[in-house]
Structure formats: structure tokens, C-alpha cells
Amino acid sequence: MWDQLSEHVQQINYIHQGDGPPVILVHGIAASLSDWDFLVPVLVRNGFQALALDLLGHGDSVKPDDHDHYHSNSLYQHLAAWIANLHLSQPPILVGHSLGGFLCMRYALEQQEAVQNLVLIDPLYSLQQLSPMVRMINRHPAWGEKALRRAPVWLINAMMGWDIDHARNFSARKRLQVAEDYKRASPKILHIVKTVVDLSPDLSRVRRPTLVVWGEKDQTLKPDSFPRLVEQLPYAVGHSIARSGHQPHISKPEIVNQIVLDFLRKNGTEPARGCVDGGIPAR
């Protein structure tokens, strides 16, 4: 297994741009590093180095056939090994969306001194967050796997219209990119979510400054779960994004980018515990 892990780390697809404090960006399930197309240039222009990867089974990274690799533990071990292989000169800032947020929180829990701070966008930390529709799909991942194998990109793109965020706020080009990311991921990724463990009992041990950003219209994870997360994290601030869904970093990039930059500029200050902004008006 460890030989396979080492081999798969060598087959990781990622980008590395800019100089300065390292920022590692981790996408969610069925996505790719393309999710960070709006944030990466902003980070680079503001003096950070941005490193974004395609997780195991996603994008242009290796897609093993063995089902054992499509488990949250395997994804975490793969991510941790990749970070170690970067040989960074200082602890990185971790930015994670959805499942990527789960992986970043777990990394912060297990390697506290190896993290500078956290930015979590609509993060998954408990299966109790799943919306009723996603909960139903998660109960039968084998069905979802078969459907994803057979569905053409145009159908995935059309089905994304059920989410008002995709329909109203995504450009046609970006919506197609998201649909293509679904299709080029291994269908076996749909087995990952059911293996996620509840981080709630351990959240008080995350001792790093943390920013939590979420869309108030998230239809994948319950929006009321995010203020609870802010309250449980000892050094967290939170911002809800009005009229946005599960991917505010794509649907409202100007707003999210500015919030992230403001947080990073205050990196030397300790945010007030459990401070939740009442909402950022859409522009």
C-alpha cells in the first residue's frame, strides 16, 4: 500500500505559481484544481505562492482501479504525502472547499504545527450536514457510480441547473468546466463521502486562525451547519455569502477573494472566537 501511495504521489497533477508564503488549495469531490481559477491569480498578485492539486481520482491525477483508494483515509494520506513531498520552507496556509475542507481540517488536527492557518469554504465536517437529496445519493453510491459512467457531459451540465447557484451565477464556460470535471473524475469517487468521519468532537483542538466562508443558499450542505462550525473552532471567523450556493468561490469570486485576502493580511492577529458576519451583500 505504501509503495502504491509513493507511486501515486509521483502521478499527481498540480500547479505552482508565484513566490512568498505558500497557500495550498484543495478542491471538493468531483472537482479539480480548475475550481481555483479565480483565486490563484489574486493570491499570486498579492505576494503568495499558490499550489493547487487534483486530488486522487480527480482531474488529471492518477485514478486507481482499486476501490480501497476511494476512501477519505486514502485521500488524506495521499494529500499529506504530496504536501510532505513539496519540501516547503514554512508551514502552508490551507484552503479547502467541501471535501477539501474536511481534508484540510484533518491535516490541521493531525499536524497542527505544520499549518499556518485555514480557509474553509462550505466545508464538510460531518455527514449530518448533507442535504436530503445528497443524503439519498450517499446511501447508494454504487447507483451514482453507474449513472456517472453513462451520463454524457451535456446531461451533467443540464442537471446542474437544479442548483440555482449554477443556473444564475455561473458563466456558461465555468458551468461546462464543472460538468467536465464530474465526467473526467473516476466514478468511484462517489464512494468517498460515506467514509467521512465526524470531526465535531475534535474541532476544539484546531488551534490555528481559521476563516469559514459559505453560501447562504447551499443546497449540498446545510447552511446552518457553518455558523455552528465557527462556534466550535477556537480561533475562527465566519462570513456568509448572500445569494450564493455551495461554490461561492466560483459564483461570487470578487467577494470571496477579498474576504480571503483580508483574512490573510491579518495573519499575525488572532480573530475573535466565534465571530460570525451576518452576511456579505452580493454585488
N, C-alpha and C positions, 0 to 999 in steps of 0.2 A: 504493500500500500504506500509506504514512504517513498519507494523508488518511483511509483506512478505519480505521486504528488510532485516530486522533484522534476520529473519529465513534463508534467502539465504546467508547472510554473514557467518552464522554458518556452511553452507554447501559448503564453498569454499575450493578448493584443492590448496595447496601451499607448497613450500619447504622453509626452513630457515636454512642456513648453514653459519658457520663462526662467527667471532666476529669483532668488530670495527665499523666504520661509516656504517650506513645502506644504501644499494643500492636496490631499488625496481625495478624489471624488468617486463615490461608489453608487452605481445605479440600482434600480429596483428590478423585480422579476420581469422577464420577457422584454427587457430594455437593452440598452447598450451605452457606450460612452458618448454616443450622439446626443443623449439627454442633456449633456453639459455644454452644448454648442453655444449657448448664450452666456453662461457663467465663466467659462475658461478664458475667453479673450479679456473680460473685465478683470479677472484676477491677474493675468499677465501684465496688463496695462498699469496695474496698481502695485507692482513690485513683488508679486508672489510667483512661485513656480507651481504650475498645475500639472498633476498626474492623474489621469482618468483611465480606468481599465474596463475591458469587457470581462465580466465575471465568468467563471467556469460554466460552460454550456450556453453562453450567450455571445452575440455579435460575431466577431472574427476570432474569438478564442477557441481553444480546444473543446470538443464536445464528445466526451467519452460515451461508450455504449453501455457500460455497466451502470445499472440503476443505483448502486451504492454511492455513486458520486453525487447523486441528486438529492442531497440531504443537507440541512443547514450546517451540520458539523463539517461536512466536506467542503462546502463553500467557505466557511470560516477558516479552516486550515489552509485552504488554497490562497485566500486573501492574505492571511498572516504570513505565509511563506513568501508570497510575492513582495509584501512590504519589506520583510527582512532582506530579501534579495536586492532591494534598491540601495541598501547601504547609505541611507540618508545621514547627513551630518547633524541633524537635530530632529526632535520629535515632530511629527507632522500634525497639521490640522486635518481632522477627518470630516468630510462632508458626505452624508448618506441620505438617499431617498428611499422610503418604503422599506423593502427588504434590505437595501443597502444601509438604511438607518439602524436596523437590527444588528447587522454585522459590525457597524461602527461602535455601537454601544457595547456589544460583547467584547470587542477588542479593547475598549476603554476599561472594561471590568477586569479583563484578564491581564492587561499590560498597561496599567494605569500610568506608569512613569514614561511610557513610550508614546504618549498622546499629549499634544499641547492644549487643544480644545476641540469641541464638537459643534458641528452644524447639522441639524437633523430636519429633514423636510418630509412632512407627512410620514413619520417613521412608524414602522411596525415594531411593537414590543410585546404584544400579547395577541393570541388568536381571538380573544374576546372583542377585539377591535373590528373584526371582519364584519362588513355589511351583510345583510341576509342573503343577497344574491351571491356574493363571493363565498360566503359560508357554505352555500349549497354546492358550488363548484368545487370547493376544497374537500367536501365529503366524498367526491367521486373523481379524483384526479385522473384515473385511467380513461374515463369518458372524455375529459377535457384533452388528454393527450391524443386520443384518436381523432377528435374534432380538429385539433390544431394541425395534425398531419395532413388532413384532407382539405382544409379551408384555403382557398386562394387569397392572395393579398387583397384583392379588391373587396372580397367579402368581409375580411377582418376590418378593413378600412370603413366599410359601410356600417358594420356592427358597432364600431366605436362611437357612432352617433348617439347611442343611448346615454352617453355621458355628456351633459350639457357643456362641460368644460372643453371637450374635444370639438364639439359641434360649433360652439360660439367663439372660442378664444384661440384655437389652434389655426395657424395658416394651413392651406392645403398641402404645401410641401412638408411641413412638420408633421401633420397628421399622417401622411403617407409614410414618412420615415418611421414613426412609431409603429405603424402597421407592419412595415417591412421587418422591423426588429422582432416583433412577435413571430413572424414566419421563419426568420433565419435562426432563431434560438432552437435548441433541441426541445422537442415536445415533452421530453421527460422532466423539464424544469417545473412542470405543473405539480410534481410530487414534492417539491421543496417546502412549500408553505406549511403543510401539515406536520412537518418535523420541527417547526419553530417552537422553542420553549418559552415560557412566560418569564420575562425579565423583571416583572414588577417587584418581586421580593428583594431584588438586588440593586434596584435603581439608586437607593440612598448611598451606595458605595461609589457612584460615579462622581469623583471629586474634581472634575475639570469644568471650567466655564463652558456652558452649553447654550446654543441658540436653537430653539424649536420653532419652525415655521410650518404653517398648514393652511390648506384651502378650506374655507368655511363650508363649501359645498361638496366636500369629498364624498364620493359615492362608493369608494372601495373600502376605506377605513372610517369608522365612526368619528366625526369631527369632535364630539365632546370628550373623546379619549385623550386628545392632545393637551388641553389645559390640565388634566389630571397628571399627565406625564411631567409637565413643567413643575407642578406642585411636589412631585416625588423626587425630582432631581435637585440636589442641594444648591447648585450654582447655575440655575437656568433662567433664561428669559424667553418669553414666547410672543409670537406675532401671528394673528390670523389674517388671511388674505381674502378680502371681500370678493364675492362673485367669482371664485376660483375653486377648482376641484382638486383631484389627487396629485396633480403635477403643476403646482403654481410656478415652479422654476422654468416651465415651458410656456404656460399660458399668460403669466404676468412677470416676465423676466426683468423688466426695468425696476419693478417694485422689489422683487426678491433680491436681485443683485445689490441694490442699495442697502437693504437691511443686512445682508451678509457682510458687505464692506464696512458698514458702520460697526458691526459686531467685531470684526477682525481688527479694526483700528483701535478698539478699546480692549485689545487683547491683554494689556497689562492691568486692567481694572477688573474687579470681581463683581459680576452682576448681582443685583438684589435677588434674594431667594424667592422663587415662585412669582416673579413679576410678569403678569400677562397683559399684553397690549389688547385693547378692546377691539382692534380691527384696523386694517390699513385700507383706506378708500381706493378703489380702482381708478386708474387714470383713463 
